[in-house]
Amino acid sequence: MASYKKLGKMAEDGIWGLVVGDALGVPVEFFSRESLKTDPVLGMRSHGTYNQPAGTWSDDSSMVLCGAEGLTEGLDYEKVMGLFARWYNEGYMTPHGETFDIGGATRRAIEKYSLGFPALECGGREENDNGNGSLMRILPLCFYLRSCFGEYTGYQTAFDIIGRFSSLTHAHPISIIACSVYCSAASFLMEGHDIASAIDMGSEKGLAACHSKKEWHKWADLFDGLSSKELKLQTLHGIKSDGYVLNTLKAAFWCLLTTESLSQCLLKAVNLGSDTDTVAAVAGGLAGIYYEPDEVFDSWKQMVAKKDMIEALCRRFARSLEERQGV
């Protein structure tokens, strides 16, 4: 499906898939899977975990939108990190003017930046710094890399950029490998491959790039079991939807492989429970690239806070991509 879309359209649809997934998940973040079996999310809800109006998005979308804005004029890590700091300190690029739901590693990285550390020295490097905070915001970089390289998984330079972009907040190899696999899958979806093929080839390419660093082998080995065949055989019980980056990646891929539309994918992700907004955002970014928005999705989109602002930013980002691409 993605092969029929221009890059700008894929970027707009991918970002919207992420934002809507985030907004669907916000009211039930940290709800258990068991409670959502009894009362499943079927559409936009209000209040809930953060007592916010329906259509409210969280840190996932704020950081993606800041990333898209920062990449519009090119790759500048300091500029992107400065936008993250504005979001954290000033409520910039938020649905209602205030920041909520920020992860620990992300908070520590932005606080270091605010103290004067260079952007690329701010991300946490310990094994316990592997929440899903860089994975949830990596999507705009996939489109930027596409505009620069085309199908970018054959370029080590592209993987170096992915690693640095993750390292703004999450610099441990596990987070960088997760982002590399995710971005690789996105690249193959943008090439027009089906979801299973994109996940298989994306996992292979992303892991191969990281296996080239000998000291990373033990971390890359944790990512065994990401093939589409193995994931499809996983039962619901075998999928974890917490905030650990590897679990988020697996859960998102599983939701993509076991659904047949954008709205189905988002609902399946949210109703896994636990880190509902981020799993749905991560899955929704890829689903938005692959699928055309359906009527149910469009009805949810209309309820999203600051919809006009997001659309304007997406259009600017899309134009910048196509100008760089020479379209």
Secondary structure, DSSP 8 states (H G I E B T S, - for coil): -GGGS-HHHHHHHHHHHHHHHHHHHGGGTT--HHHHHHS---S---BGGGTB-TT---HHHHHHHHHHHHHTT---HHHHHHHHHHHHHH-TT-SSSS-----HHHHHHHHHHHTT--GGG-SB-SGGG-BSTTGGG-HHHHHHHHHHHSSGGG-HHHHHHHHHHHHTTB-SHHHHHHHHHHHHHHHHHHTT--HHHHHHHHHHHHHHHHHTSGGGHHHHGGGTT-SHHHHHH--GGG---SSBHHHHHHHHHHHHHT-SSHHHHHHHHHTT-SSHHHHHHHHHHHHHHHS---HHHHHHHTTSTTHHHHHHHHHHHHHHHHHHHT-
